[in-house]
């Protein structure tokens, strides 16, 4: 029997740095792309509440028990509102993973953080301390950070949920939803 | 070569009758369920702007040329804000169809309209004048009204976009999105 794997894919909406907060969407998807549910919350632009808001959003929902993985688009939401993957995994009990299209450029990130954030040092240390794995795809590679799962299993699940390009469906769908709701029309790629 | 059929499926979010307006979501889906885009707008509860808002939402988007059909969940949005299918079809150039799970009970509808709407007569005449087709599914039947397409072609497209149950994916996905965004968690079936 084929296993019914479910993933929650998370992305935020477009925003301007003067906005106070930003819409965050979680799509619950059964492999490879059957939409079963949508969750939503808001997090502060450049704030500190992303991890707690995600934990609340998922744990308070009826989807808390089902997913085999949480996937987030990048390591932060709403600018530099960092996602603590280890805390997300420990508190929800669901292995957690962030995906980036580009290898993090820590020189650039440090510079941007210094400019925007008084408390940049702690944040920078957190973002730059975890292992980053490179996964090859049919297109360009992706870069992932993981908690609660090993990289070979993470890679297997990513592939199960990827249809076109290199972004898994749960994240791609959340990107389209968040952008379509906030702008009136979804644009571009996550 | 397999034709790449696209449909826009439309549903509104949950609302209370004291709300002024309601979120409306349009999902652009390639058969059977690949999400390509999301559009959104707002219409007045029990208002008169549903048709014009849908025409604007679709015509101003980059998806205006692609879909072979617009599918709406029921004949109205935001309570009794009726969708004029003929106008929607004529102005967008896209054949339009509304789907209901239940055979319209015109006695009940008339009663509800009389209670809520001063201008109920015109609205009731419009809603009760079009042909209603019953389509059998593996589950219960659905009831549709159509403009710009014949019923056999409409039925073929509905089946192409239906995966589970009797509601085609573009409407089912818009229902999940609208409800997940407004409530924080999607619930129930469209």
Contacts between the chains, C-beta under 8 A, distances in Angstrom:
chain1	res1	chain2	res2	distance
A	23	B	181	7.6
A	25	B	180	7.5
A	25	B	181	7.4
A	33	B	33	6.5
A	33	B	34	6.7
A	33	B	35	7.6
A	34	B	33	6.7
A	34	B	163	7.0
A	35	B	33	7.6
A	35	B	35	7.4
A	35	B	172	7.7
A	35	B	173	5.3
A	35	B	176	5.8
A	36	B	176	7.7
A	37	B	176	6.2
A	37	B	180	6.5
A	37	B	185	7.2
A	37	B	186	4.7
A	38	B	176	5.1
A	38	B	177	5.3
A	38	B	179	7.4
A	38	B	180	2.7
A	38	B	181	6.9
A	38	B	185	7.8
A	38	B	186	4.6
A	39	B	180	5.9
A	39	B	184	6.5
A	39	B	185	5.4
A	39	B	186	7.5
A	40	B	180	5.6
A	40	B	181	5.0
A	40	B	184	5.5
A	40	B	185	7.9
A	41	B	184	6.5
A	57	B	184	7.2
A	60	B	185	7.8
A	61	B	185	4.9
A	62	B	185	7.2
A	63	B	185	7.9
A	163	B	34	6.9
A	172	B	35	7.8
A	173	B	35	5.4
A	176	B	35	5.8
A	176	B	36	7.7
A	176	B	37	6.1
A	176	B	38	5.1
A	177	B	38	5.3
A	177	B	177	5.3
A	177	B	181	7.5
A	179	B	38	7.4
A	180	B	25	7.5
A	180	B	37	6.5
A	180	B	38	2.7
A	180	B	39	5.9
A	180	B	40	5.6
A	181	B	23	7.6
A	181	B	25	7.4
A	181	B	38	6.9
A	181	B	40	5.0
A	181	B	177	7.5
A	181	B	181	5.5
A	184	B	39	6.6
A	184	B	40	5.5
A	184	B	41	6.5
A	184	B	57	7.1
A	185	B	37	7.2
A	185	B	38	7.8
A	185	B	39	5.4
A	185	B	40	7.9
A	185	B	60	7.7
A	185	B	61	4.9
A	185	B	62	7.2
A	185	B	63	7.9
A	186	B	37	4.7
A	186	B	38	4.6
A	186	B	39	7.5
